[in-house]
Amino acid sequence: MTTMKKNLQYLFLLLFVVAIGGVLPSCSNQGGYIWDFSSRKIEIEIVDEEGTPLIEPTTHWGDERLKSIQFTFEGESFYYQGLPAQVLRARPEAYRNVGIQREKRSYVLTFGEFQPKYVKSEIEINIPNVGKHSIQFTFDANPIGRNPNITQRLWVDGKEQDAKERFRVRLVVDRKKWESYTPSSGYTSEHLPVTLYFAGAIPPINTTSPQNTFVIYNGKKLGIEKEYKGDPIYSKSLVFTHGRSAFISSEEGGVVLPFYSFGPFDPAKQYENEKFTLCVMGNNYNIEFTAKLGKDGKSVFSAKLLDAQGSQQVDKKVYFRNGPLIFLSR
């Protein structure tokens, strides 16, 4: 038991070294070192001339506005899909997409997962009605010896920025031009409905029996919609359905997983500490969630997995698209 405890402590120490230092050494057969480097991502703020954040993914208009932005890298185009920002790992690149992360009072777009092998590579960002911006970055390393030389440099529209700690970009845009965009869907600034997502202890969809997979909410049983057409977040009634996505999290490491979704819930109806039971193939999960408008008029949402008595949180969650993502334990 003592040996196992020491091994676990050593493992956590190594993970801590990776988190703060970005590199992890291992010995080669020749007595040298093979370095595993932590990945880097590009973080993008979008603000107006006064520094006010403009990214707002919780409204219909804000969601559509973000989806309109085109990222071009190495000849390939990428668009916002509402995915959470990835957890950066000391491993080969496994994720290249536009993500989003919540900060204290604003949101930040993220792009990519990069290992140190890029020299003045360019990402072009095209914001309709605003214009194009160029981001160039160098992330390179000379892994020879005990102290590898890591180079990090960043340019925004040709001007070099500080990149010692991270690749952080702040794009200042004309607010009138930003707000002049008209979504093709015709949605306005109304708040985006909140949908709850579940992944983890979920069997393959094709082996799931509809009779054994359902939700109990407000005393009513809601079966799974196995062939739901369209996007459930725009449904006029509650929908319990499924899908597949590349959830990026420390638990799953970015693999494509099946998931269930339940919603949508209009935050204007002020759902607070609502509870329901998710039943999956004989396993019952008690869920508590909140979807409401805060004092500032912005969407507030959260969800947590409760214990068997329905009183204590037993798992953590991360943001996915327009609502919380809960990883279910077996």
C-alpha positions as CSV (number, residue, x, y, z in Angstrom):
1,M,0.0,0.0,0.0
2,T,2.9,2.4,0.9
3,T,4.6,1.6,-2.4
4,M,1.5,2.3,-4.4
5,K,0.9,5.6,-2.5
6,K,4.5,6.7,-3.3
7,N,4.0,5.7,-7.0
8,L,0.8,7.8,-7.2
9,Q,2.5,10.7,-5.5
10,Y,5.4,10.5,-8.1
11,L,2.9,10.3,-11.0
12,F,1.1,13.4,-9.8
13,L,4.4,15.2,-9.4
14,L,5.3,14.4,-13.0
15,L,1.9,15.6,-14.2
16,F,2.5,18.8,-12.2
17,V,5.8,19.3,-13.8
18,V,4.2,19.0,-17.2
19,A,1.5,21.5,-16.3
20,I,3.9,24.2,-15.1
21,G,6.9,23.5,-17.2
22,G,5.5,22.2,-20.5
23,V,8.1,19.4,-20.9
24,L,8.6,16.0,-19.5
25,P,12.0,14.1,-19.9
26,S,12.5,10.4,-20.3
27,C,15.9,8.6,-20.7
28,S,16.8,7.1,-24.1
29,N,19.0,3.9,-24.5
30,Q,22.0,6.1,-25.3
31,G,21.7,7.9,-21.9
32,G,20.3,11.1,-23.4
33,Y,16.8,12.5,-23.1
34,I,13.6,12.3,-25.1
35,W,11.4,15.3,-24.4
36,D,7.6,15.2,-24.4
37,F,6.3,18.8,-24.8
38,S,3.0,20.2,-23.6
39,S,0.9,21.5,-26.5
40,R,-0.1,25.1,-26.9
41,K,-3.3,26.7,-28.2
42,I,-4.1,30.1,-29.6
43,E,-6.5,32.2,-27.5
44,I,-8.5,34.9,-29.2
45,E,-10.3,37.8,-27.5
46,I,-12.6,40.0,-29.6
47,V,-13.3,43.4,-28.1
48,D,-14.6,46.8,-29.3
49,E,-12.7,50.1,-29.3
50,E,-13.4,50.5,-25.6
51,G,-12.2,47.0,-24.7
52,T,-15.7,45.6,-24.1
53,P,-15.8,41.9,-24.9
54,L,-18.0,41.0,-27.9
55,I,-18.0,37.2,-27.8
56,E,-21.4,36.1,-26.5
57,P,-22.3,32.4,-27.3
58,T,-25.4,32.2,-25.1
59,T,-27.7,34.2,-27.5
60,H,-29.1,33.2,-30.8
61,W,-27.4,36.1,-32.6
62,G,-24.1,35.6,-30.7
63,D,-24.0,31.9,-31.5
64,E,-24.7,32.6,-35.2
65,R,-22.1,35.4,-35.3
66,L,-19.4,33.1,-34.0
67,K,-20.3,30.4,-36.5
68,S,-19.8,33.0,-39.3
69,I,-16.1,33.4,-38.5
70,Q,-13.7,31.5,-40.7
71,F,-10.3,30.2,-39.5
72,T,-7.9,29.2,-42.2
73,F,-4.7,27.2,-41.4
74,E,-2.5,25.2,-43.7
75,G,-5.1,25.4,-46.5
76,E,-8.0,24.1,-44.4
77,S,-11.0,26.1,-43.1
78,F,-12.4,25.7,-39.5
79,Y,-15.6,27.2,-37.9
80,Y,-16.9,27.5,-34.4
81,Q,-19.0,24.6,-33.3
82,G,-19.4,25.4,-29.6
83,L,-16.9,22.8,-28.5
84,P,-15.2,23.4,-25.1
85,A,-11.6,24.4,-25.2
86,Q,-9.4,21.4,-25.1
87,V,-7.2,20.2,-22.3
88,L,-3.6,20.6,-23.4
89,R,-1.5,17.4,-23.1
90,A,2.1,16.2,-23.4
91,R,1.2,14.1,-26.4
92,P,1.0,14.3,-30.2
93,E,-1.5,16.8,-31.6
94,A,-5.0,15.2,-31.6
95,Y,-7.3,18.3,-31.9
96,R,-7.5,21.1,-34.4
97,N,-10.7,23.1,-34.2
98,V,-12.3,26.3,-32.9
99,G,-13.2,26.0,-29.2
100,I,-14.5,28.3,-26.6
101,Q,-13.6,28.8,-22.9
102,R,-15.3,30.8,-20.2
103,E,-13.3,33.3,-18.2
104,K,-14.4,35.5,-15.3
105,R,-16.8,37.8,-17.2
106,S,-16.3,36.9,-20.8
107,Y,-15.6,34.2,-23.3
108,V,-12.5,33.5,-25.4
109,L,-12.2,31.6,-28.7
110,T,-9.4,29.0,-28.9
111,F,-7.8,27.4,-31.9
112,G,-5.8,24.2,-32.2
113,E,-3.4,22.1,-30.2
114,F,0.2,22.6,-31.3
115,Q,3.4,20.8,-30.6
116,P,6.7,22.7,-31.0
117,K,7.3,22.3,-34.7
118,Y,6.0,25.5,-36.2
119,V,8.0,28.4,-37.5
120,K,6.0,31.6,-38.3
121,S,3.0,29.6,-39.3
122,E,-0.1,31.6,-40.2
123,I,-3.7,31.5,-39.1
124,E,-6.1,33.8,-41.1
125,I,-9.3,34.9,-39.3
126,N,-12.0,36.2,-41.6
127,I,-14.8,38.0,-39.7
128,P,-17.7,38.9,-42.1
129,N,-18.5,42.6,-42.2
130,V,-15.3,43.3,-40.2
131,G,-12.4,42.0,-42.2
132,K,-9.4,39.7,-42.1
133,H,-6.8,39.3,-39.4
134,S,-3.5,37.5,-39.6
135,I,-2.0,35.6,-36.7
136,Q,1.5,34.2,-37.1
137,F,3.3,32.1,-34.5
138,T,6.5,30.3,-33.9
139,F,6.5,27.4,-31.5
140,D,9.7,25.4,-31.9
141,A,12.2,23.5,-29.7
142,N,15.7,22.2,-29.7
143,P,15.3,19.1,-27.5
144,I,19.0,18.2,-27.2
145,G,20.5,18.0,-23.7
146,R,19.0,18.5,-20.3
147,N,17.7,22.0,-21.0
148,P,15.8,22.2,-24.3
149,N,15.6,25.6,-25.9
150,I,11.9,26.4,-26.6
151,T,11.1,29.4,-28.9
152,Q,7.6,31.1,-28.7
153,R,6.8,34.1,-30.8
154,L,3.6,35.7,-31.9
155,W,2.6,38.3,-34.5
156,V,-0.9,39.8,-35.0
157,D,-1.4,41.6,-38.3
158,G,2.4,41.8,-38.7
159,K,3.1,43.3,-35.2
160,E,5.0,41.1,-32.7
161,Q,3.2,40.5,-29.4
162,D,4.4,39.1,-26.0
163,A,4.2,35.3,-26.1
164,K,6.4,34.3,-23.2
165,E,3.6,32.8,-21.2
166,R,1.0,31.8,-23.8
167,F,-0.3,32.6,-27.3
168,R,-2.9,35.3,-26.4
169,V,-4.4,37.5,-29.2
170,R,-6.7,40.5,-28.7
171,L,-8.6,41.6,-31.8
172,V,-10.0,45.1,-31.6
173,V,-12.9,45.5,-34.0
174,D,-15.4,48.2,-34.9
175,R,-18.5,47.5,-32.9
176,K,-20.9,48.8,-35.5
177,K,-19.4,46.5,-38.1
178,W,-19.5,43.6,-35.7
179,E,-23.1,44.2,-35.0
180,S,-24.1,44.8,-38.6
181,Y,-23.9,41.1,-39.3
182,T,-27.3,39.5,-40.2
183,P,-27.5,35.7,-39.5
184,S,-28.9,33.6,-42.3
185,S,-31.3,31.9,-39.8
186,G,-32.9,35.2,-38.9
187,Y,-32.4,34.7,-35.1
188,T,-32.2,37.8,-33.0
189,S,-30.6,38.5,-29.6
190,E,-32.9,36.1,-27.7
191,H,-31.1,33.8,-25.4
192,L,-30.1,30.4,-26.8
193,P,-32.0,27.6,-25.0
194,V,-29.9,25.5,-22.7
195,T,-29.4,21.8,-23.4
196,L,-27.8,19.3,-21.0
197,Y,-25.3,16.8,-22.4
198,F,-24.2,13.4,-20.9
199,A,-21.2,11.3,-21.9
200,G,-19.0,8.7,-20.2
201,A,-20.9,5.6,-19.0
202,I,-23.0,5.4,-22.2
203,P,-23.3,2.2,-24.2
204,P,-23.1,2.3,-28.0
205,I,-26.3,3.8,-29.4
206,N,-27.1,0.8,-31.6
207,T,-27.1,-1.5,-28.5
208,T,-29.3,0.8,-26.4
209,S,-32.8,-0.5,-25.8
210,P,-35.3,2.4,-25.9
211,Q,-37.4,0.7,-23.2
212,N,-34.4,0.9,-20.8
213,T,-33.2,4.4,-21.6
214,F,-35.4,7.3,-20.6
215,V,-35.7,10.5,-18.5
216,I,-38.1,11.0,-15.6
217,Y,-38.8,14.7,-15.2
218,N,-41.7,16.3,-13.3
219,G,-43.3,12.9,-12.8
220,K,-43.3,12.2,-16.6
221,K,-41.3,9.6,-18.4
222,L,-39.6,10.8,-21.6
223,G,-38.2,8.1,-23.9
224,I,-35.2,8.5,-26.2
225,E,-35.7,9.9,-29.7
226,K,-33.4,7.6,-31.7
227,E,-34.0,9.2,-35.0
228,Y,-34.6,12.9,-34.1
229,K,-34.3,15.1,-37.2
230,G,-32.6,18.5,-36.9
231,D,-31.0,20.3,-34.0
232,P,-32.7,19.6,-30.7
233,I,-31.8,23.0,-29.2
234,Y,-34.4,24.5,-31.6
235,S,-37.2,22.1,-30.6
236,K,-40.4,23.6,-29.2
237,S,-40.7,20.8,-26.7
238,L,-38.4,18.8,-24.5
239,V,-36.3,16.2,-26.4
240,F,-34.2,13.3,-25.1
241,T,-31.9,12.2,-27.9
242,H,-28.3,11.2,-28.7
243,G,-25.4,11.9,-30.9
244,R,-21.6,11.6,-31.2
245,S,-18.9,14.2,-30.7
246,A,-15.2,14.7,-29.9
247,F,-15.5,15.8,-26.3
248,I,-12.1,17.2,-25.2
249,S,-11.6,16.6,-21.6
250,S,-9.1,15.2,-19.1
251,E,-11.3,12.2,-18.6
252,E,-11.5,11.1,-22.2
253,G,-8.6,12.6,-24.0
254,G,-10.4,13.9,-27.0
255,V,-11.9,10.6,-28.5
256,V,-15.2,10.6,-30.3
257,L,-17.9,9.4,-27.9
258,P,-21.6,8.8,-27.9
259,F,-23.6,11.2,-25.8
260,Y,-27.2,11.9,-24.8
261,S,-28.8,15.3,-24.7
262,F,-31.9,16.6,-22.9
263,G,-33.6,19.9,-23.5
264,P,-34.0,22.7,-24.6
265,F,-34.7,24.8,-21.5
266,D,-35.4,28.5,-22.0
267,P,-33.4,30.5,-19.4
268,A,-36.1,33.2,-19.4
269,K,-38.4,30.6,-17.6
270,Q,-35.9,30.7,-14.6
271,Y,-35.2,27.0,-14.0
272,E,-33.3,26.8,-10.7
273,N,-32.1,23.7,-8.9
274,E,-34.5,21.5,-11.0
275,K,-34.1,17.8,-10.7
276,F,-34.6,14.8,-12.9
277,T,-33.5,11.2,-13.2
278,L,-31.6,9.8,-16.2
279,C,-32.1,6.0,-16.6
280,V,-29.6,4.2,-18.8
281,M,-29.8,0.4,-19.2
282,G,-30.8,-0.1,-15.5
283,N,-28.5,2.6,-14.1
284,N,-30.1,5.6,-12.6
285,Y,-28.4,9.0,-12.4
286,N,-29.9,11.9,-10.4
287,I,-29.2,15.3,-12.0
288,E,-29.8,18.8,-10.8
289,F,-29.6,21.8,-13.1
290,T,-30.1,25.5,-13.4
291,A,-30.9,27.5,-16.5
292,K,-31.9,31.1,-15.8
293,L,-31.2,34.8,-16.5
294,G,-28.9,36.5,-14.1
295,K,-29.2,40.1,-12.8
296,D,-27.3,41.3,-15.8
297,G,-29.8,39.7,-18.1
298,K,-27.3,37.1,-19.3
299,S,-27.7,33.3,-19.4
300,V,-26.6,31.4,-16.3
301,F,-26.6,27.6,-16.5
302,S,-25.0,24.7,-14.5
303,A,-25.7,21.0,-13.8
304,K,-24.3,18.4,-11.4
305,L,-24.6,14.7,-10.9
306,L,-26.0,13.8,-7.5
307,D,-25.5,10.7,-5.3
308,A,-28.1,8.0,-4.9
309,Q,-29.9,10.1,-2.3
310,G,-30.0,13.1,-4.7
311,S,-28.2,15.4,-2.3
312,Q,-24.5,15.6,-3.0
313,Q,-22.4,16.3,-6.1
314,V,-20.3,13.4,-7.1
315,D,-18.8,14.4,-10.4
316,K,-17.6,17.4,-12.3
317,K,-18.8,18.9,-15.5
318,V,-17.5,21.0,-18.4
319,Y,-19.1,23.4,-20.8
320,F,-20.2,22.0,-24.2
321,R,-21.9,24.1,-26.9
322,N,-25.0,25.8,-25.3
323,G,-25.0,23.9,-22.0
324,P,-23.2,21.8,-19.4
325,L,-21.6,18.5,-20.2
326,I,-21.7,15.8,-17.4
327,F,-19.5,12.8,-17.4
328,L,-21.4,9.9,-15.9
329,S,-19.6,7.4,-13.7
330,R,-20.3,3.7,-14.0
